[in-house]
Amino acid sequence: MDIKKEKKKKPKVSKPVIVAASLALIASAYMLTVKSGAAVDGESMVTSKVEKGLFTVKVEGFGTLIPNDLRVLTTMTPATVKKIVQRPGAIVKPNDLLVVLDNPELHQQVQSAQKQMSQAEANLKQLELSQELAMLDEQSTLSRLKADIEAMEQQHEAEKQLVESGVVSRLNYIKNLSSLNKLKVQYDIQTTKIATLEKVHEQKIIISQQQMRQTEGELHIAQERVNRLEVRADSNGVIQRLSVEEGQSLATGQEILMIGSSNSLMAMLQVPQSQAQYIEIGQNAVIDTYQDKINGTVNRIVPEVQNNTVTVEIALPNQLPKSARPQRSIDGHIVINEIENALFIEHPKDARAFQPAMLYALSNDGLNASKRNLMFGYSSGKYIQINSGAKENDEFIISDVPTQVKGKANFDIQ
């Protein structure tokens, strides 16, 4: 026997009930959105509570670390770049070879100066020898006169006694005495001549030595120019810039490269032009190398504006961490002001420093939001100061308000 089964009918739900349930779900979802900042109908809404406390006003920026001491190495003479040994970023120490230059004419000048120096040395030696021989001749003449005088004096003494006895005539005696006196005069003249000749010889030596020193100086300059063809570091540092390439011809005084000190650095921060007006020399700053934070002081504000930014020079201490290296990218901020017991909130969309704005303030139960006029003060990073229109713990919508949910159940935006 066949048994016929009857199908159970599903209960019908009326359309008004479905709509009411959907609205309830939407309202519940929106209530969660207000409290959590989650998305509503594809959009997001973020809230923030007003805080009270110390409000540090900062101007943030980015930039690089650069050396305090920069030295530019240039060419002394025209030359051609033969070889580049070190390139930018290389750490160098005194006498390290950096670039090799070439100039054949300089090598020829050195050879010519060396020949002139050898000739000058030979001339000086020859002069000294000839003077020595001349002095020997004059000294020999003086010695001969001295010997003749001594012999004549002895003869004069002997004849003096013989004249008195009549053995030697007085006439001969007087002639011999006259000859003795002439010899003495000649001796005095020869002595004077030798003294004068010594002074003349001395002056000739001085002149010859001066000529040799001049030639030596020319040789030194030529040799120094050749030595400078090997461009070497004159101190510890880091190569900042290389201005030449191999095979390039250089003129006298042209830049070859730039070396910066590696242990004395300063920070160059780029800050927004709109906030540069608050910066003053002497203000404290903090530089972030992404590994260490370094305290510094505003030392200089560059007056030029480039790409809507102003460059601020930050002086840093002498002792720096290892992460502080020339040309390293950095972030940083400058402390403009510190305000006690200030009211502040996360930066609302489109809010401007020292400008009024209208935000939606949430009710205590989070189900309603109403417009409120606020007056803002300083802006600092992700926060902005509130001068009036709010109190501590007030909660505001700081993002765009999704207008498509306005007027829906359990939530009212007025």
C-alpha positions in Angstrom: 0.0 0.0 0.0 1.3 3.3 -1.0 1.7 5.9 1.7 1.5 9.5 0.4 3.8 12.0 2.2 2.9 15.6 2.5 5.5 18.3 2.1 6.0 20.7 5.0 5.5 24.3 4.0 8.2 26.8 4.9 6.9 29.7 7.1 6.6 32.9 5.1 8.5 36.0 6.3 7.0 39.3 5.4 9.1 41.9 3.5 8.7 44.6 6.3 10.3 42.1 8.7 13.2 41.5 6.4 13.8 45.2 5.9 13.7 45.9 9.6 16.2 43.1 10.3 18.5 44.4 7.6 18.4 48.0 9.0 19.2 46.6 12.4 22.2 44.8 11.1 23.4 47.9 9.3 22.9 50.0 12.4 24.8 47.5 14.5 27.6 47.4 11.9 27.8 51.2 11.9 27.9 51.4 15.6 30.9 49.1 15.5 32.4 51.3 12.8 32.3 54.4 15.0 34.1 52.7 17.9 36.7 50.7 15.9 37.3 52.8 12.8 36.4 49.9 10.5 35.1 50.4 7.0 31.4 51.3 6.4 30.0 50.7 3.0 33.5 50.7 1.4 34.7 53.8 3.3 36.6 54.2 6.5 35.9 56.5 9.4 38.6 57.1 12.1 38.1 58.7 15.5 40.5 60.1 18.0 40.2 61.3 21.6 41.5 64.6 22.9 44.6 64.2 25.1 46.1 66.5 27.6 49.7 66.8 28.6 53.1 68.0 27.4 52.9 68.9 23.7 56.2 69.0 21.9 56.1 71.1 18.8 58.4 69.7 16.1 59.3 70.5 12.6 60.2 67.2 10.8 62.4 66.8 7.9 64.8 64.6 6.0 68.3 65.0 4.6 71.9 63.8 4.7 75.0 63.9 6.9 77.8 65.8 5.3 81.4 66.5 6.5 82.2 69.7 8.4 85.6 69.8 6.7 85.7 69.6 2.9 88.9 69.7 1.0 89.1 70.0 -2.8 92.2 68.6 -4.5 93.2 70.3 -7.8 95.8 70.1 -10.5 99.0 72.1 -10.3 99.7 72.0 -14.0 97.9 70.8 -17.1 97.7 67.0 -17.2 95.8 64.0 -18.4 94.0 61.5 -16.1 95.9 58.3 -16.5 94.3 56.1 -13.8 91.6 56.4 -11.1 92.5 54.4 -8.0 89.8 55.4 -5.5 86.2 56.5 -6.1 83.4 58.3 -4.1 82.6 56.6 -0.8 86.1 55.2 -0.3 87.6 55.7 3.1 91.1 57.1 2.8 94.0 57.9 5.1 97.0 60.3 4.6 99.3 59.5 1.6 96.8 57.0 0.0 97.0 57.1 -3.8 93.8 58.4 -5.3 94.3 59.4 -9.0 97.4 59.1 -11.3 97.9 62.0 -13.8 100.4 62.3 -16.7 102.4 65.2 -18.2 105.6 64.3 -20.2 106.7 67.9 -20.3 107.1 67.9 -16.5 109.4 64.9 -16.6 111.6 66.8 -19.2 111.6 69.9 -16.9 112.9 67.7 -14.0 115.7 66.3 -16.2 116.7 69.8 -17.3 116.6 71.1 -13.8 118.7 68.2 -12.6 121.4 69.0 -15.3 121.4 72.7 -14.3 121.8 71.6 -10.6 124.7 69.4 -11.4 126.4 72.2 -13.4 125.8 74.7 -10.6 127.4 72.3 -8.1 130.4 71.8 -10.4 130.8 75.6 -10.8 130.8 76.1 -7.1 133.4 73.4 -6.6 135.6 74.8 -9.3 135.3 78.3 -7.8 136.3 77.0 -4.4 139.4 75.2 -5.9 140.5 78.2 -7.9 140.2 80.5 -4.9 142.1 78.0 -2.8 145.0 78.0 -5.3 145.0 81.8 -5.6 145.1 82.1 -1.8 148.1 79.7 -1.7 150.0 81.9 -4.2 149.3 85.0 -2.1 150.2 83.3 1.1 153.5 82.1 -0.5 154.3 85.7 -1.5 153.6 86.9 2.0 155.8 84.2 3.5 158.7 85.1 1.1 158.4 88.8 2.1 158.4 87.8 5.7 161.6 85.7 5.3 163.3 88.6 3.4 162.4 91.0 6.1 163.8 88.7 8.8 167.1 88.4 6.8 167.4 92.1 6.2 166.8 92.8 9.9 169.6 90.5 10.9 171.9 92.2 8.3 170.8 95.6 9.6 171.8 94.7 13.2 175.1 93.4 12.1 175.9 96.4 9.9 174.8 98.8 12.7 177.9 97.8 14.8 180.2 97.7 11.8 179.2 101.3 10.8 180.3 102.6 14.1 183.7 100.9 13.8 184.1 102.1 10.2 184.1 98.7 8.5 180.8 99.4 6.6 180.2 102.7 5.0 177.3 104.7 6.3 175.9 105.0 2.7 175.5 101.3 2.3 174.0 101.1 5.8 171.4 103.7 4.8 170.6 101.9 1.5 170.1 98.5 3.3 167.9 100.2 5.9 165.7 101.7 3.1 165.4 98.3 1.4 164.3 96.8 4.8 161.6 99.4 5.1 160.4 98.8 1.6 160.1 95.1 2.4 158.0 95.9 5.4 155.7 98.1 3.3 155.3 95.3 0.8 154.5 92.9 3.6 151.8 95.2 4.9 150.4 95.6 1.4 150.4 91.8 0.8 148.7 91.2 4.2 145.9 93.7 3.2 145.7 92.2 -0.2 145.1 88.7 1.3 142.4 90.0 3.7 140.6 91.8 0.8 141.0 88.7 -1.4 139.4 86.5 1.3 136.3 88.9 1.4 136.1 88.8 -2.4 136.3 85.1 -2.5 133.7 84.8 0.2 131.3 87.0 -1.8 131.9 84.9 -4.9 131.1 81.8 -3.0 127.9 83.4 -1.7 126.8 84.4 -5.2 127.5 80.9 -6.5 125.7 79.3 -3.7 122.7 81.6 -4.3 122.7 80.6 -7.9 122.8 76.9 -6.9 120.0 77.3 -4.4 117.9 79.0 -7.1 118.6 76.1 -9.4 117.8 73.7 -6.6 114.5 75.5 -6.0 113.6 75.2 -9.7 114.4 71.5 -9.5 112.3 71.1 -6.3 109.3 72.8 -8.0 109.6 70.7 -11.1 110.0 67.5 -8.9 107.0 68.6 -6.8 104.9 69.0 -9.9 105.8 65.5 -11.0 105.1 64.2 -7.6 101.7 65.9 -7.6 100.8 63.8 -10.7 100.2 61.1 -8.1 97.2 62.6 -6.3 97.3 61.5 -2.7 95.1 62.0 0.3 96.4 64.6 2.8 94.3 63.4 5.8 91.7 60.9 7.0 88.3 61.2 5.3 85.9 59.9 2.7 85.9 60.7 -1.0 82.7 62.8 -1.5 83.0 63.7 -5.2 85.1 62.6 -8.2 85.2 65.3 -10.9 87.3 63.5 -13.6 87.4 60.4 -15.7 90.2 58.4 -17.2 91.7 60.0 -20.4 90.3 63.5 -19.5 92.6 66.5 -20.1 92.8 68.9 -17.1 93.7 72.6 -16.9 95.8 74.1 -14.1 93.7 74.5 -11.0 90.9 72.2 -12.2 89.1 70.1 -9.5 90.0 66.4 -9.3 88.0 65.3 -6.3 86.7 66.3 -2.9 87.5 64.7 0.4 85.3 65.2 3.5 86.3 64.4 7.1 84.8 61.2 8.4 84.8 62.2 12.1 83.3 65.7 12.0 79.8 65.8 10.5 76.8 68.0 10.3 73.2 67.3 9.2 71.4 69.1 6.4 67.7 68.8 6.9 65.1 69.7 4.3 62.0 71.0 6.1 58.7 72.3 4.6 58.7 75.9 3.7 55.4 76.5 5.5 57.0 75.5 8.8 60.5 77.0 8.4 59.2 80.3 9.9 59.1 78.7 13.3 62.8 77.6 13.2 65.5 79.7 15.0 69.2 79.3 15.4 70.0 77.5 18.7 66.9 75.3 18.8 67.4 71.7 19.7 67.2 69.0 17.1 67.3 65.2 17.0 68.8 63.3 14.0 67.8 59.7 13.3 70.2 57.6 11.4 67.7 54.7 11.6 70.1 53.0 14.0 71.0 55.8 16.5 69.5 59.1 17.5 71.9 62.1 17.8 71.1 65.4 19.6 72.1 68.5 17.7 71.5 72.3 17.5 70.3 74.5 14.7 73.4 76.2 13.4 72.2 77.9 10.1 69.1 78.4 8.0 69.7 78.6 4.3 67.6 81.5 2.9 66.9 80.0 -0.5 63.8 77.9 -1.1 63.9 74.9 -3.4 61.0 72.6 -4.2 59.0 74.2 -1.3 61.6 73.2 1.2 64.2 75.1 3.3 67.6 73.6 4.2 68.5 73.8 7.9 72.1 73.0 9.0 72.3 71.1 12.3 75.5 71.1 14.3 76.4 67.7 15.8 78.7 66.7 18.7 82.3 65.6 18.0 81.7 62.1 19.3 79.3 60.3 16.9 78.1 56.7 16.7 79.4 54.4 14.0 76.1 54.7 12.1 76.9 58.4 11.4 78.7 58.4 8.1 79.1 61.0 5.4 76.3 61.1 2.8 74.0 58.9 4.9 70.3 59.6 4.5 68.6 60.6 7.8 65.4 61.8 9.3 65.2 64.4 12.0 63.1 66.9 13.8 63.7 70.3 15.3 62.0 71.1 18.7 60.2 74.4 18.2 58.3 74.6 21.5 57.1 72.5 24.5 53.7 73.4 25.9 52.6 72.1 29.3 49.0 70.9 29.9 48.1 71.3 26.2 45.1 69.8 24.5 45.9 67.9 21.3 44.5 65.3 19.0 45.6 63.1 16.1 45.7 65.3 13.0 42.3 65.4 11.3 42.0 65.4 7.6 42.5 68.9 6.0 43.2 70.5 9.4 45.6 73.5 9.3 47.8 75.0 12.1 46.3 78.2 13.6 43.1 77.8 11.5 39.5 77.1 12.6 37.8 73.8 11.5 34.5 72.0 12.1 34.7 68.4 13.3 32.0 65.9 14.3 32.1 65.2 18.0 30.7 61.8 19.2 28.2 61.6 22.0 29.2 59.7 25.2 27.2 56.6 24.0 28.8 56.8 20.5 25.4 56.8 18.8 25.3 60.5 17.8 27.7 62.9 16.3 27.3 66.7 16.1 29.3 69.4 14.5 31.6 71.5 16.7 33.9 74.4 15.8 37.5 74.0 16.9 40.4 76.4 16.8 43.8 74.7 16.2 47.2 75.7 17.3 50.6 74.2 16.5 50.8 71.1 14.3 53.5 68.6 15.2 53.9 65.3 13.4 50.7 63.2 13.6 49.2 65.5 16.3 47.8 69.0 16.3 47.1 71.3 19.2 43.6 72.4 20.1 43.3 76.0 21.4 39.5 76.0 21.9 36.3 74.1 21.3 37.2 70.8 23.1 38.2 69.3 26.4 40.1 66.2 27.5 38.6 62.9 26.4 36.3 64.4 23.8 36.1 62.1 20.8 36.0 63.4 17.3 35.7 61.9 13.8 39.1 62.8 12.2 38.4 61.2 8.8 35.8 61.8 6.1 32.2 61.1 7.3 30.4 58.6 5.1 27.4 60.6 4.1 25.4 57.6 2.8 24.7 56.4 6.3 23.4 59.7 7.6 20.0 59.4 9.2 20.0 55.6 9.6 18.7 53.8 12.6 20.4 54.1 16.0 22.9 56.6 14.7 22.4 60.3 14.0 24.8 62.8 12.5 23.4 66.3 13.0 
